[in-house]
Each structure stands twice: as structure tokens, then as C-alpha cells.
Amino acid sequence: MLLDWFSRKDVDQFADSIVAELLQHFPQAGLDVSTKKTAERAMKKLDRMLLRISRFAAEHRPNLYQKACFGNRVKWALKEAGYPAPFVEVCTHEFITQMTLRSAPPRSRSRPIK
């Protein structure tokens, strides 16, 4: 249905949950990654967030408009929270990339006709 194409409810709720998780695990004041153990923990948290994005994209198959809304919502929420611009850009880019890669339809594995 055409109206479903413009539906943002699920994407907006998901973006808000991702931002909340990011705010919790990666505080704006700074993240201590001075030791190998704390750096590994931070990477595991980030990997879990990327996995959540992948699962959401695979289940909901967001369209171009919904992906753009997701990225825009994440970007502005992080800016409003006071994160530095480079951090905002990198997070937004990685999150949208993850969503785009996982929401693509599976490639057909049919054999070419000889």
C-alpha cells in the first residue's frame, strides 16, 4: 500500500531506542577506552547495536524514505545531546550503512542458462 511507504512509526521508535542505548553506553562527557579491556567492552556494545540495526532492517525492510528518516532522527538526536560533529557523522553513516546493507532483498542464486 502506498501509505505504508511513508509510515515512519516503527523506524522512529527504533531510532529513538538506538539513540537511548548510545547515550547510555557512550556518554557525551567521554568514554574511557584507556585500557584494552575497556576498549573491548566498548566495541562489544557497539557490535550489539549494529546487530540490532541489522535485525531490524532484515525484519522490516525499510524503504529509502524510512532509511533517510532513521538517519536524520539519529543525527539530530546526537547533535542535540551535544556530541561532537565528527562522532555524529561517523555514527550516523555507520548506522545507515548497516541498515541499508541488511535491508536489501536477498540475491537470487539461480544458475545461468547455458
N, C-alpha and C positions, 0 to 999 in steps of 0.2 A: 504494500500500500504506500502511496506517495507520502502521506503524512508521517509514516514511520521513519521515512528518510530524514526528517527534520526533528525527530524525537531525541532529546538530549538528557532526559531524566536519569537513565542508568549511567550514562557517561559522566554527567555532572556529579552524581553521588560517588561514583568510583574515583573520580579525580579528587574530590574532597577527602576521601579516605586515604588516598596516596599522599596527599599533602599533609594530612594529620600525622601519618606514620613518619614521613620525612621530618616534620617538625619535632617529633618525639625523639627519633633516633639520631638526628643530625641537627643539634641545636644551633641557632643562628650565632650564638656567642662564640662558638668554635667547638671543634671536635678534637679530642685528644687522640692523636694517632702517633704518638711519640715512641711507642714500643711496637714490636712485631705483633704481640698478642692483641693490642687494641686496634691495630690496623686490620688484622684478620677478622676481628669481630665486626668492624665497620663494613668490610667487604661482604661478609655473610648477610648482614642486614640489607645491604644494597641488592645483593643477589636475590634475596627473598622478595623484595619489592619488584624487581624486574620479572621474577617468576609470576607474581600476582598479575602484573600487567599482561604477560603472555597468556595466562589462563583466561583473563577477562576477554582479551582480543579473540582468542580461539572460540570462546563460547558465544560472544555477542556479535562477532564480525562487524565492527563499526565501519561505517562508510566514511568517505572523505570529509564530509561536513562534521561528523561526530568526532573524528580524529583531530580535526582542527579545533573544535570546541574543547576537547580534552587538553590539548597542548596550551591553548590560550588560558584556560582556567588554572592549570598548574603554574604557568608562567606568572600570571598576575598575583596569585596567592603567595608565591615565593617572594615576589618583589615587595608586596605589601607587608610580608613578615620581616623584611629588612635584610634579606640575603644579598650578598654582592652579585653584581650583574654577571660576571663570568660563571659563577656557580649556578645561577638561574638559567643561563643559556645552555650550559652543559647538561644539566638535569632535564630540562625541557626537551632538548634534542634527543637524548638517550631514551627518555620515556616514549616519545613519539615514534622513534625508530623501532623500539621494541614492539609497540602496538601495531605499527604498520607491517612489520615482518610476520607477526603471528596472526594477523587478521586476513592475510592473503589467502585466497582459496587454494586448496591443495592442487599440486600439479598432477595432471593425468600421467599415468605410467604406461600408456598404451604403446605398443610396438609399431614402428612404421611399417607400412605395407610395402612389400618388395615386388 
